[in-house]
Amino acid sequence: MKGALAFATISEAATGLALLIAPSLVGQLLLGEQLSGVATPVARVAGIALIALGIACWPGWPTLPGMLIYSGAVTLYLAYLGFAGGLSGVLLWPAVVLHLILTPLLMRGGPQSRDL
């Protein structure tokens, strides 16, 4: 079972990395259509989530590092989209602030926390 879980976590993390680097190519290969417009940043957030999922589900690891990486990375990426990407939906900045608060709270959990 651990072998299957390790394979699944590596596969999901690799897919997440691919979504971060080349979201249109992944869209073309998976869905038969290139991603464009707002689908590109959404795919990158999904990529961050898949990488965090891979980390959180690695056999024998606590879930906290995956959630911490997700929250920190999504904070930075959404803030980047707001400042440099020109995107500004009504919930963009509240989401940035929420993750900006959540990330240090997760950090306070520290290595002694096995689960959230």
C-alpha positions in Angstrom: 0.0 0.0 0.0 2.8 2.4 0.8 4.2 1.9 -2.7 0.9 2.8 -4.3 0.6 5.9 -2.0 4.2 6.9 -2.8 3.5 6.5 -6.6 0.3 8.5 -6.3 1.9 11.4 -4.4 4.8 11.6 -6.8 2.4 11.6 -9.8 0.2 14.3 -8.3 3.2 16.5 -7.3 4.7 16.1 -10.8 1.3 17.0 -12.4 1.2 20.1 -10.1 4.7 21.1 -11.1 3.8 20.7 -14.8 0.7 22.9 -14.2 2.9 25.6 -12.6 5.4 25.5 -15.4 3.3 24.9 -18.5 -0.4 25.1 -17.8 -1.5 25.3 -21.5 0.5 22.3 -22.4 -1.0 20.3 -19.6 -4.5 21.5 -20.6 -3.8 20.4 -24.2 -2.5 17.0 -23.1 -5.3 16.3 -20.6 -8.3 18.0 -22.1 -7.4 18.4 -25.7 -7.5 22.2 -25.4 -4.9 24.8 -24.5 -5.7 26.9 -21.4 -5.9 30.6 -21.9 -7.1 33.7 -20.1 -8.2 33.2 -16.5 -7.8 29.4 -16.8 -4.0 29.8 -16.6 -3.8 31.3 -13.1 -6.5 28.9 -11.9 -4.5 26.0 -13.3 -1.4 27.3 -11.5 -3.3 27.5 -8.2 -4.4 23.9 -8.8 -0.8 23.0 -9.4 0.2 24.5 -6.1 -2.6 22.5 -4.5 -1.4 19.2 -6.1 2.2 19.8 -5.0 1.0 20.4 -1.4 -1.3 17.3 -1.7 1.7 15.2 -2.7 3.7 16.5 0.3 0.8 16.1 2.7 0.1 12.5 1.6 3.7 11.2 1.5 3.8 8.0 3.5 4.8 8.6 7.1 4.8 12.4 6.9 2.5 14.7 8.8 0.0 16.8 6.9 1.1 20.1 8.3 4.0 20.7 5.9 1.7 20.3 2.8 -0.9 22.7 4.2 1.9 25.2 5.1 3.4 25.1 1.7 0.0 25.4 0.0 -1.0 28.4 2.2 2.3 30.2 1.8 2.6 29.6 -2.0 -1.0 30.6 -2.7 -0.5 33.8 -0.6 2.5 34.8 -2.7 0.9 33.8 -6.1 -2.4 35.5 -5.5 -0.7 38.6 -4.3 1.5 38.5 -7.4 -1.6 38.2 -9.6 -3.1 41.2 -7.8 0.0 43.4 -8.1 1.6 42.4 -11.4 -1.0 40.3 -13.1 -3.7 42.9 -13.2 -6.4 40.6 -11.8 -8.6 42.0 -9.2 -11.8 40.0 -8.4 -13.7 41.0 -5.3 -12.4 38.1 -3.3 -8.7 38.2 -4.4 -7.5 40.4 -1.6 -9.6 38.8 1.1 -8.1 35.5 0.0 -4.6 36.9 0.2 -5.3 38.3 3.7 -6.8 35.0 4.8 -3.8 33.0 3.7 -1.5 35.7 5.1 -3.1 35.1 8.5 -3.4 31.3 8.1 0.3 30.7 7.1 1.8 31.9 10.4 -0.9 30.1 12.3 0.1 26.9 10.6 3.8 27.6 11.3 2.9 27.9 15.0 1.7 24.2 14.8 5.4 23.3 14.3 6.9 19.9 13.8 5.2 18.5 16.9 1.8 18.5 15.1 1.1 15.3 13.3 -2.2 16.4 11.9 -4.2 19.6 11.6 
